[in-house]
């Protein structure tokens, strides 16, 4: 082999290595659903910095960063949803979705800040799902959980399912959620574990300082409350009375917990040619097979969730819709109806109650998976006591 041939082989090898690395860097892990404030992705391989906007791709080997008064929500390739709090840095080290579930894998690292996530198809054990933190790694068993680093300590909350935290500084793995004794905990930088009976107060808002009675005037608070109640013309109390008796923290928590999927996010679930799919359907289809839900009540654990949406494809309407579930103070119940079109669903709640108390609320929904499923979110509030509330997410399939 002469020197010219050796040189060509060397150039070919270098080019091949570059192409492999570049392809690896361009392996899409998800996309941006929502970016408010300053949100950036930095390639850990090339140091390229990209400003993230709605629908911007997220790649493997990206570090996604939010800054002060900023937030982001991401939808990953396996359907998982990630909400990043302000001042958060998240490394995406591996995100592989395979036809063989055992070969799918996720490795992400929370460097700083906090996040809340509803996991997607990739889940099951620490072998194929790992969230690394400075104090240990988290594995899951299909879940909705929250984690935040505050002054070197780790704060955790499990809203559905279970997580397991393993670390060299822990004497044994810590299990939280349905498979553990507690759903909330603090792990100190020294490895001291403190199990908690309620969410840690140190967990910050998903949306930064959304409401603060020292920074917002009554007029501004009125505007915020009006935005919540604008679609409820039968509300029996005035916005001014709500503000005068408002528990700011309770309202803030209600908004945060029920707004994980916003209207902006919901429309990303629709199919590209929903008009053609609607034209192929006829008759009335009942959607009532609950595939997934994540509901939080201000007065205790939620159980017995059920939901039904009848869709009349011939007339483009939702003639009947209902949802119900239980908490410690009784049954939440709501009926609704509306219209369907190529933009999605326009729904309105006709009647709602909690135990013996009247309620009001809002519901948003959208077709997905070629009209075989309906995904959405809802919020419900007692009319006489706005601090008693519930809300969450749902996915229902054709019966």
Buried (B, 14 or more C-beta within 10 A) or exposed (E): EEEEEEEEEEEEEEEEEEEEEEEEBEBEBBBBBBBBEBBBBBBBBEEEEBEBEBEBBBBBBBBBBBBEEBBBBBBBBBBBBBBBBBBBBBBBBBBBBEEEEEEBBBBBBBBBBBBBBBBBBBBBEBEBBBBBBBBBBBBBBBBBBBBBBBEEBBBBBBBBBBBBBBBEEBEEEBBBBEEBEBBBBBBBEEEEBEEBEEBBEEBBBBBBBBBEEEEBEEEEBBEBBEEBBEBBEEBEEEBEEBBEEBEBEBBBBBBBBBBBBEEEBBEBBBBEEBEEBBEEEEEBBEBBEBEBBBBBBBBEEBEEBEBBBBBBBEEEBBEBBBBBBBBEBEEBBBBBBBBBEEEBBEBBBEEBBBBEBBBBBBBBBBBBBEBEBBBBBBBBBBBEBBBBBBBBBBBBBBE
